[in-house]
Structures are given as C-alpha cells and as structure tokens.
Amino acid sequence: MPAPALPRRPALSLALVLLPGLVLASEPVTGTPMSGAEFEAYTQGMTLTFSAQGQVYGAEQYLSGRRVMWAFTEDICREGHWYEENGQICFSYDYDPAPQCWVFWEDGGLNALFMGAPNGTRLKEVSKSSAPLPCAGPEVGV
C-alpha cells in the first residue's frame, strides 16, 4: 500500500495519497462493492483510464488470467496481477509486490476507494476501451 513517505506506486495503487485535496474515505461509497467475479466481468479485456479530482491520473489494461498493465499518465507501463481478498480487489506489481487493495463499485462508471491509508483515495473511470494500453519506452505493448 502506498504510504505518504513512499515514492509513486502504480495502479490503482497510487501515490495519490501524496496529492493534496483528494476525496477522503469519509465520503460514502455510492454503490454496492464489486466481488472479484463482478470486477473481472467488468474489466476483462478492457483498458480503463482513471481520474482523481477531475484530473487524468493513469490507465490500466486488464488482461487474461487477472494480469494487469498499469501506467501513470506519461509514464512507463508496469506489469502485475490482481486478486480478491476480504471483499477487496488487491493489486501486486512485479517491481513492488506489496499488495494495494481497493473497493470498486459502479456509479456512472467504475469507482474505486483505496483501502491502504487512513484517508483513502478515490478514483473514477473516465474512459473504457478495448484498445491496448499505449506503453512508452523500450518495452512497448504486451
């Protein structure tokens, strides 16, 4: 889980806790939290772009076998996977396997609440596409 003193971490993991003025966890979840099966059905084969506070923050491609590819806006892609644990969707990335857990629900698109900090972070889906995640750098594509 990202902590305020740690460097930027992906996906929906996010070092969003480092940014001022983010929506706090005290704001209610406005939908029913998704199970792992519901999350997989919604995301499988898709690339979703997420925002925080109305600003595009990054995108994640959901691959077969619960694998993912995450990239912060204008950053390199990071490979990882997701799994369900205790009613949360958790992400672990190859470069940093520490789990980063979220609660997801639908409300005008996919919404996420980060569970790894006292003042959790919220993300909102701003687009959903079947196109692959555009990856910068020498390891382009999947």
HELIX and SHEET records of a PDB file:
HELIX    1   1 ALA A   15  LEU A   18  5                                   4    
HELIX    2   2 GLY A   36  THR A   43  1                                   8    
HELIX    3   3 SER A   64  ARG A   66  5                                   3    
SHEET    1   A 9 THR A  47  ALA A  52  0                                        
SHEET    2   A 9 GLN A  55  TYR A  62 -1                                        
SHEET    3   A 9 ARG A  67  PHE A  72 -1                                        
SHEET    4   A 9 ARG A  78  GLU A  85 -1                                        
SHEET    5   A 9 GLN A  88  TYR A  93 -1                                        
SHEET    6   A 9 ASP A  96  GLU A 106 -1                                        
SHEET    7   A 9 LEU A 110  PHE A 114 -1                                        
SHEET    8   A 9 ARG A 122  SER A 129 -1                                        
SHEET    9   A 9 THR A  47  ALA A  52 -1                                        
END                                                                             
